Amino acid sequence: MPESNPVIKQTSFSPGGIRDIILKKKKEVKNIKGSSDDFVLITTSTDGSNFQNFVDIIDEVTVNNINHYYLDEITNADKKSFSKN
């Protein structure tokens, strides 16, 4: 069940950006489940995204050994949440 009021933070592909977030979340999954194999990355592109952003996130999937990831379409609810930030 998705959160009704998720916290949305802007990040980047620079050092200290998305890679650090992925590593932190994988560690949280490992602490809870005993393994980070159950970690799932769900990514959504906004209207401002470009092909290089897609390549960069797939690179992060590879570098961080993410076995399960999903490329989702942006919803109207997502757009509304992003516009608040």
Residue pairs with C-beta under 8 A, 6 or more apart in sequence:
6 81
8 81
8 82
8 84
8 85
9 85
10 85
11 17
11 18
11 21
12 18
13 19
13 53
13 56
13 57
13 60
18 57
18 60
19 60
19 63
19 64
22 41
22 60
22 64
22 66
23 64
25 39
26 36
26 39
26 64
26 66
27 36
29 35
29 36
29 38
29 39
30 36
37 67
38 68
39 66
39 67
39 68
40 68
40 69
40 70
41 61
41 66
41 68
41 69
41 70
42 69
42 70
42 72
43 57
43 69
43 70
43 71
43 72
44 71
44 72
44 73
44 74
44 78
45 53
45 54
45 71
45 74
46 74
46 78
46 79
46 82
47 74
60 66
61 69
